[in-house]
Amino acid sequence: MTREAANGRPVVQRIGLPPDATAAGVARAHTRRSLTRWNLQVMLEPLTLVVSELVGNAVRHGRPPFELLLRRVGSGVRVDVHDEASDRAPDLRKAAPVARDPDAEDGRGLILVRALSRDSGVDHIADDGKRVWAVVEPTSADVGSFK
């Protein structure tokens, strides 16, 4: 689903994701296409990293079906990953084994999401799971390229 502003430019991009390990790749490809449509390629690296982490967490810890929603918010983009069947919220304290083991292979995702986002959180949806979200904005040096 694509919703457009009065000027005809899309402001919302939504896609259902497969319930397996390919979901993050599908989400990254969708994100690249959306950022190109919005002329926000300068945000490609931080936004695709946030998308990868949120989708990866949903697939590993949640239950399908999964959905990715990208929405223009001011000069940035809000990422929502909806897990319709699970109300289990991510826990940053449990997600940081790197503090105990610097060689740990996981546990950095939510730390990265928080570092790259202006804001992030979890919305619990009555009888419909949860939505984990983050708002990513360009750095002040990049803002001029969006005009």
N, C-alpha and C positions, 0 to 999 in steps of 0.2 A: 504494500500500500504506500502511495506517495501522496502527501498533501502539499498544496502549493500556496504561496502568498499571493497577494493581489497582483504583484508584478510577474507572476507566472513561474517564479523560482521555487523549487521544492523546499519546504521547511521541515518536513517529517519524512523519514524513510523507515519502513518497517519490513522485517523479514522473519519468517519462521526458520528455525535452525534444526538440522538433523540431530537425533539423540545419541550421537556417538563422537568419536575423536575427530571427525572431520568438521565439527561445528565451528571451531575457532577459525579454521581456514576460510570457511564460507563467510563467517562474520567479518574477517579482515578484508576479503574481496569486496563485500558489500560496503564496508566503510571506505575503502579506496574510491569506489565509484561515487559514493555520496559526497565525499570531500571534493572530488573533481567537479561534480555538478555545482557545488556551492563555492567553488574557487577558494577552497581552504586547504590546499595541498601542503602548506607550511605546517599544518597540524598533524600531518600523516603519521609521523613516528610516535608522538605521545598518545594520540588517540587510538591507533591500532594496538598499541601495547595495553592500554586500558581495556579496550574491547576484548583482546585475547585473554586477559586475566579474568575478567568478569564472566565471559562465556566458558572458559576452562573450568572455573570454579562451579558454575551451574551444572555443567556436564558431570564433573567428578563428584559433587556433593549433593546435587539436587535430583529431581526427577522430571522427565519430559512431560509435556512438550515445552520447548524453549522458544523464546522470541527475542529478537534484537530490535530496539527502537532507537533511532538517531534523530535528534531534534535540534534545530538551530535555536540557540538561546543567547541573545545579545551577539557578541563577537565570537562566541564559542559554540560548543556542541554538548548536549546532554546525551549520555549513553544510558539506556535502560536495558537490563536483561531480565526477562520475565520467566520465572519457573512456576508453571501453573499448579504443580502438585505438591510442592514442598514449602513449608513455612519456616524451615530451619534457616536462621540468619547466620551469615558469616561472622566469625569471632576473631578479631584481630589478635587477641591475647593467645589464642590457640594456634593462630596461623603464623606464628613467628618462632619456629624451632631454630632458626638461624642464630638467635641470641644464645642458645645453648650449644649449637653445633654450627660453626661458620661454614662447614662443608655440606650442610643439609641440601638436598636436591629440591626441596619445596619450602613453602612458608614465606616467600617474599612477595607474593602476588598482591595481597591487600596493602602491604607497605608501599609497593610501587604505585598502586592506584591512588592511595592517599597523597603520595609525593607529587604525582602528576596532575592532580585534580584540585580545582578551587573548592569543591565540596563533594561529598559522597554520602551515601546512606542506604538504608533498606526501608522499603514500604511494604508492610504486611497487608495483604488484600483478603478480606473476609471470604472464606471458602474458595479462594482462588490463588493460594500460594503467596509469592512475594515478588517484589521487583527490586533488584539491586541496581543502584544508579551512581553515576559520577558526572560532574560537569568539568569539562576540559576547556580551557581558554588559551588563546595564543599568548606568548610572552609579550611584554610591552614593546620589545624591539620588532616583533612581527606584525603588530596591529596595523601599521601603515600599509602593509601589503594587501589588506582586505578591502581597501577603499576602491 
